Amino acid sequence: MFDFLTGNPAVTLLKDDHDRVKDLFARFDAAKTRPAKLKIVRAALTELKVHAAIEEELFYPAVRKPVGKEIMNEADEEHHVAKLLIAELDVMDGSESHFDAKFHVLAENVRHHIKEEEDEMLPKAKGVKLDFADLAEKMQRRKDKLLADGVPPVGEEVMVRASRGKGDSPAQATRRKGPKRPKRKG
């Protein structure tokens, strides 16, 4: 189905990342113990953070114009939603009531994003006049550096940290605070 991608090292790198993270999602579903699930979640979060960084910093800018604003903007928004969930999971220790549910929602969102990338974005990227070997080298160097040094915090992490991790569910946080009621006049 993706014959055009054969020999495209930048796309191969992205697809290998996709396969690794989908495998981690499947391993989480099969895991029986909390320590096993936590280990898988931590590995998946690292994979996703690094993958998002190399896509956003290098791959997306290289293909944005020829692929088209609509597809690329949607990919940006899907990354934003995933990074919010990643940031929330990152500050959790696994004991929270919504931990597993939050990871499942992340997995569903990422699987959807991968499908759209592989079915829409990557086929359109085939026509881009670009040195994909050079791009792949840059992506791999950046990936290696992020894995060695860690991924710098993104805006979503800053936002989640600002909430001081109160509650593992927005609904629970709202219930604890109670709804804001307008002040009565008179």
C-alpha positions in Angstrom: 0.0 0.0 0.0 2.9 2.4 0.8 5.2 1.4 -2.1 6.2 5.0 -2.6 7.6 5.2 0.9 10.2 2.5 0.2 13.6 4.1 0.4 12.4 7.2 2.2 14.5 7.2 5.3 12.7 10.1 7.0 9.3 8.4 6.6 10.8 5.0 7.7 12.1 6.6 10.9 8.6 8.0 11.6 6.9 4.7 10.8 9.3 2.8 13.0 8.4 5.2 15.8 4.7 4.6 15.1 5.2 0.8 15.2 7.1 1.1 18.5 4.4 3.1 20.2 1.6 1.0 18.9 3.4 -2.0 20.3 3.7 -0.3 23.7 -0.1 0.4 23.6 -0.8 -3.3 23.0 1.6 -4.3 25.8 -0.2 -2.0 28.2 -3.5 -3.6 27.3 -2.0 -7.0 28.0 -0.1 -6.0 31.2 -1.5 -7.5 34.4 0.4 -5.7 37.1 0.7 -2.0 38.1 4.5 -2.0 37.9 4.4 -3.5 34.4 1.8 -0.9 33.3 3.8 2.0 34.8 7.0 0.9 33.0 5.1 0.7 29.7 3.5 4.1 30.2 6.8 5.8 31.0 8.4 4.2 27.9 5.4 5.3 25.7 5.5 8.9 27.1 9.2 9.2 26.3 8.7 7.8 22.8 5.7 10.1 22.1 7.5 13.2 23.4 10.6 12.6 21.3 8.5 11.7 18.2 6.4 14.8 18.5 9.5 16.9 18.9 11.2 15.6 15.7 8.0 15.9 13.7 7.2 19.4 14.9 10.7 20.7 14.7 11.9 19.1 11.5 9.4 17.0 9.5 6.3 19.1 9.6 8.0 22.3 8.6 9.7 20.5 5.7 6.4 19.2 4.2 3.8 21.7 5.5 3.3 23.8 2.4 3.1 21.0 -0.2 1.0 18.8 2.0 -1.5 21.5 2.8 -2.6 23.7 5.6 -5.7 21.7 6.5 -3.9 18.4 7.0 -1.0 20.0 8.8 -3.1 22.1 11.1 -5.1 19.1 12.1 -1.9 17.2 12.8 -0.8 20.2 15.0 -4.0 20.0 17.0 -3.8 16.3 17.4 -0.3 16.8 18.8 -1.6 19.4 21.2 -4.3 17.1 22.6 -1.8 14.2 22.9 0.7 16.5 24.7 -1.9 17.5 27.2 -2.6 13.9 28.1 1.1 13.1 28.1 1.7 16.0 30.5 -1.1 14.9 32.8 0.1 11.3 32.8 3.7 12.5 33.4 2.8 13.9 36.8 0.7 10.9 37.9 2.1 8.0 39.8 -0.3 5.4 38.5 -2.5 5.2 41.7 -5.0 7.7 40.4 -8.4 6.5 39.5 -8.2 7.9 35.9 -4.7 6.8 35.2 -5.5 3.7 33.0 -8.5 5.5 31.3 -6.3 8.5 30.5 -3.6 6.3 28.9 -6.3 4.5 26.9 -7.6 7.8 25.6 -4.1 8.8 24.7 -3.6 5.5 22.9 -6.9 6.0 21.0 -6.0 9.5 20.0 -2.4 8.6 18.9 -3.7 5.6 16.9 -6.1 7.9 15.1 -3.3 10.4 14.5 -1.0 7.7 13.1 -3.7 6.4 10.7 -4.3 9.9 9.4 -0.5 10.6 9.0 0.0 7.3 7.2 -3.1 7.5 5.0 -3.1 11.2 4.2 0.0 13.2 5.1 2.8 10.8 4.2 1.3 9.9 0.7 1.1 13.7 0.0 4.7 14.2 1.2 5.9 11.8 -1.5 5.8 14.7 -4.0 7.8 17.1 -1.9 11.1 18.0 -3.6 13.3 17.4 -0.6 16.4 15.5 0.4 14.8 13.0 2.6 18.1 11.3 3.5 19.4 14.6 4.8 16.2 15.2 6.7 16.3 11.7 8.2 19.9 12.3 9.4 18.8 15.6 11.1 15.8 13.8 12.7 17.9 11.0 14.0 20.5 13.3 15.4 17.8 15.3 17.2 16.1 12.2 18.4 19.4 10.9 19.8 20.0 14.2 21.6 16.5 14.3 23.1 16.8 10.7 24.3 20.2 11.5 25.9 19.4 14.9 27.4 15.6 14.7 27.8 12.8 16.6 26.1 12.5 20.2 27.1 9.1 21.0 28.6 6.4 22.1 26.2 3.6 24.6 26.8 1.2 21.8 27.7 3.5 20.6 30.5 3.8 24.1 31.8 0.0 24.4 31.9 -0.5 21.1 33.6 2.2 21.9 36.2 0.6 25.2 36.9 -2.5 23.3 38.0 -0.2 21.6 40.5 -1.6 18.2 39.4 -4.9 18.7 41.3 -7.1 15.8 40.5 -6.6 13.2 37.9 -9.7 14.1 36.1 -11.1 17.5 35.1 -14.5 16.4 36.2 -13.2 15.5 39.7 -11.4 18.8 40.0 -14.6 20.6 39.2 -16.6 18.6 41.7 -14.1 19.5 44.5 -14.2 23.2 43.7 -17.9 23.3 43.0 -19.3 25.4 40.2 -18.8 29.1 40.2 -22.1 30.8 40.8 -22.8 34.4 39.9 -23.3 36.7 42.8 -26.8 37.8 43.4 -27.6 41.5 43.2 -29.6 43.2 45.8 
